[in-house]
Structure formats: C-alpha cells, structure tokens
Amino acid sequence: MELCSQSKKVLASLAGGNLSDKAFKDIITNSLEVFTQEKSDEALKNIANKHGIDDIYLKNIVSALSILYFEAAKHDASESEISNLLEDVSQLSADQISLMTAAYSYKAPQLRAVLGSGGFRLPYLKDVTWRVDHVYEGKEGDKPSLPKFTIGLSLEPQVNVHQQLQISCTLEAMQDMVAKLQDMVKQAERLNETQ
C-alpha cells in the first residue's frame, strides 16, 4: 500500500497541532461516514464551520483520508499496517493513529462494499410522472394559454440525492426532450440487434 506525496504531506500536517482533538475526531469519523455514503458532504461543511477550519485545508485532509482508507480497503490492510504507514509518513500521536486505525477497522466492510459496487454512482430512475398545466398570459388572462409541463422523476434513494426531482418545461423543450429520448431508444434497439 502506497500513498502519493501530496497525501503524505497532508497527513503529516495533521500532527502540527492545527486541529483540536475534537475536530480531529470529527473529521475522521464524518469523513468515513461520507465515504461509506452514510452521510452527505454537508456533514464535512458543518465541521468546517463548527471548528473554524479553512475549507481548502479540510478538503485536502478529506482527500488524503479517502486515499488512505480506500487504498487500505483495496489491499485489505490490517490495523498494524495502517499504523506503520502513518508512523512512517507523519508525526501523529499514538492516540491519533489509534483513532484513525480503529475507525478504519470499524468501517472497513462498508468501504470494501463501496469499492465493490464501483464506488460512487449516479442514482437510478424508478418512476416518471407528468402533468400539463395551462398558463394564461396577460393581466386579464386574455391571452391564449401556453402549456407548461411538469415532470416528476422518482430516484432510487441515496444519501446525497433527493428522492424526487421536479422539472418544468415549455412545449418546445418537451418536444425536444421527447425527440432526444426517441433517438436514445432507437440507438438502444440498434445495439440490441447487433448483439
């Protein structure tokens, strides 16, 4: 298991005493929960606000932690291997290293599941609903009505994604979208015929 030089520098900077013990623990636990898709990225933004941590510095820490933890999960690293690596690349205290390795051990199965599922992915479409509303223009409502389409997309639940997505569009935009979807269906049919 090997880390890039940038990750080593960031992990080494954690030993500088820039973070309180509480902030350090919050970053480790919340980062792992974001990596395993138990929490959204908002959890990390809240930590930055709560502990007064610079956003760029926090992003660098989270990036280094993601490389460390996903590499460890990929290589099925033990706590002692991670501990040795952290001792080699940083001057972290024994308590900090212990916290990082214990947190990894606790979340290792979920990290492997994320790696096995192909990592982070886009949500899957479950259902589509639609309706047409007529919008009257003018102060008196005297101009002809224009159709306005509202499309509802139900998505497979995920931590970082809303389960319902609403889209509104005009008749022209709807016709354009329908034409593109019909082209997509034709392409899919052609692909199925060649297989």
TAWOVEN-V737088 format. One line per field, one symbol per residue. phi: phi as a letter, one per 40 degrees, with the letter a starting at -180 (. if undefined). burial: # if it has 9 or more other ideal C-beta (glycine too) atoms within 8 Angstrom, else .. Layout:
# TAWOVEN-V737088
phi: ???
burial: ???
This chain:
# TAWOVEN-V737088
phi: .bbcccccccccccccgcbcdccdccccccccccccgcbccddccccdccbgccdccccccccccccdcccccccfccccccdccccccabcccccccccccccdccdcccccccccggcaccccbabbaabbbbccgccgccdcbcbcbbbbcbccaccbccbbbbbacdcccccccccccccccccccccccc
burial: #.#...##.###.##...#...###############.#...###.##..#.#...##.##############...#.#.###.###.##.#...#########..##.######.........#..........#.........##########.............##..##..#..................
